Amino acid sequence: MSIREASNARRRMAIIDAAHAIMSQKGLQALNIRDIGKACGCAPGTIYTHFEDLDTLILHANSRTLNQLAQVLEAVDEKGQGRAVPDRLCEMADAYLDFALANRAAWQALFEHQMERPIPQWHRDDHFRLFGSIARLLLLHTAGLDEARVQLVARGLYSSVHGIVSLGTAPRLLRLSDRDIRWQMHLVIHGMLNQLSRENGTGQ
């Protein structure tokens, strides 16, 4: 990498850092090019030399959050090796709730950001990474499950947990206690795994 390329890479990273920091502190709606430029010490025009538009920059900032969340879930998965699959999935769900509560604005931005054009595959892949640890555990729980089915169930589990966390912590609705949210998540996880076992005759 040339000196110029290295300098551009550092500048690009600084812009993403600034966008992610603002988004994490103030939320997606507060994000604008002027404040990002001020935070990273560059002119708005410089930002547009590195990113096509604000939407593209938001995607990169959101990918930062997705990778942080994926690392948390993968660490929980690694720590739980040797334990029963339902317990490990429940621990991952608990970690998801904890992350959402500790990183509320950045977590919400993952689902608030809307684009008129299609989301690029690299960003979709960052979302799909979250299903990876779930899918690996499903294969341990239910032998012989085909890949398409594994991905479908992993997505279903993730969607269920996300929905419970999203609605359970929503200020416009009756805010549930963390204990009740965890109970709901665990109930759904055990129910889905039991149904999956019955369908596949594993009896786990």
C-alpha angles and dihedrals in degrees: 000000000000123000089254093050091048091050091050091049091052092048091049091050091048090054092051090047091053094047092048092048093051092045091049093051103037107016135247095293091061093057116110136153095245095056092043090053092048091050095051097035100245137112119260089245090059090057090056091054088063101035130037093225143328091281091060091049090049090053090056092047090049090049087056088058092045092052091049090051092046091052090052093050093045091051090052090048091050093048092051097056111138095026127107114284096236090054092049092050091049090051090051090050090051089051090051090054092047091051092049092051094045094045100032101153096043092045092050091049089064090068102027096060112097127184131193092214125060118280110252118250095243090062093045088053090056088056092046090053087072089064093054100083090043092052093050091053092048090056089054091049099045117031118211097023108151120237096251091051092047092054092046093052092043090053091047092052092047092047091050094050092045092050093050092049093045096050095035093057098037110125093209090061129051102291109232122217116258088245092058092046091053091048091053093048093048091047092053093045094051091044094052093046092049091051091047091051092050092050092051097038094236097126093209 
